[in-house]
Each structure stands twice: as structure tokens, then as C-alpha cells.
């Protein structure tokens, strides 16, 4: 039967064991860093390919009649009478298929074309991934669009 030695190992053996441990430890750290870098790179690549998580819904609302000159900055015209809600204060909302509000904004300007008043809007930070997007200006009822249609820009009209 062999018993472990009660005498310490020679200094040369201890130094050799320490060097082997340090080399193994260093190799493990380098491998862990390399794997971490690869995973981080893969995640960033997938995110850049997939595109941003949100987009802007922009477009126009053409008011065919019932408008007047506006005194508001960025607005040449605004609605009057039954269309008085078509003004610089008009909200623009974007909801998903279940009616959940995703983003909101306001009309941001208008141009008097003589026979019509064209309002512009841009609602930023609309999350991607909804089955469809309902865009509503003021209280006029929403119109549904696919993500692609909403992202490309939409044109709405009101009046005769």
C-alpha cells in the first residue's frame, strides 16, 4: 500500500503546476471572450438586418371643401364649420388591430391649394409587428393599413 508523502513537492514541480494552471486559465478566459464577442456580433447583425423596431407613419389629409385661411405657423389653411376639427390641434393616432394605441401625434402643417387644403402629418415611433395599423385624424374614424402601406406613406381625404 502506498501512502501520500508528507513531504512537500519540490519547488520545480510546484512552479510547473502553477504555469500549467495559468496557461489553462488564460486559454479559458480567451475562449470565453471569443464566444462572447461572436454572440454579441451575431445579435447585432440580426438586429441590423431586421431593421429598426419602429417606423414613422407619414402622410397627407386632403380637405376638399370647408376650409379657411389659418393664422397658425406652418398652416396656410384649416377646416371651418363642420370641418373645424381639422386644425393645428387635430390629433393623429395610430392603433393596432385590437384598438390599442401605439403612437400619437398632430397635424404638422397645411398647404392651401385653392380648391383644397392639404394637411401633413408624421407620427414617429410606431412599433412594428401589428397585423394592421389604424390611422385616425381627430374623431373622423380610422382607416386600416398594412405595415408596408403605413411605412410608405398614406393619403386620406375628407369632403366632396
C-alpha positions, 0 to 999 in steps of 0.5 A: 500500500502506498501512502501520500508523502508528507513531504512537500513537492519540490519547488520545480514541480510546484512552479510547473503546476502553477504555469500549467494552471495559468496557461489553462486559465488564460486559454479559458478566459480567451475562449470565453471572450471569443464566444462572447464577442461572436454572440454579441456580433451575431445579435447585432447583425440580426438586429441590423438586418431586421431593421429598426423596431419602429417606423414613422407613419407619414402622410397627407389629409386632403380637405376638399371643401370647408376650409379657411385661411389659418393664422397658425405657423406652418398652416396656410389653411384649416377646416371651418364649420363642420370641418373645424376639427381639422386644425393645428390641434387635430390629433393623429393616432395610430392603433393596432388591430385590437384598438390599442394605441401605439403612437400619437401625434398632430397635424404638422402643417397645411398647404392651401391649394385653392380648391383644397387644403392639404394637411401633413402629418408624421407620427414617429415611433410606431412599433412594428409587428401589428397585423394592421395599423389604424390611422385616425385624424381627430374623431373622423374614424380610422382607416386600416393599413398594412405595415408596408402601406403605413411605412410608405406613406398614406393619403386620406381625404375628407369632403366632396 
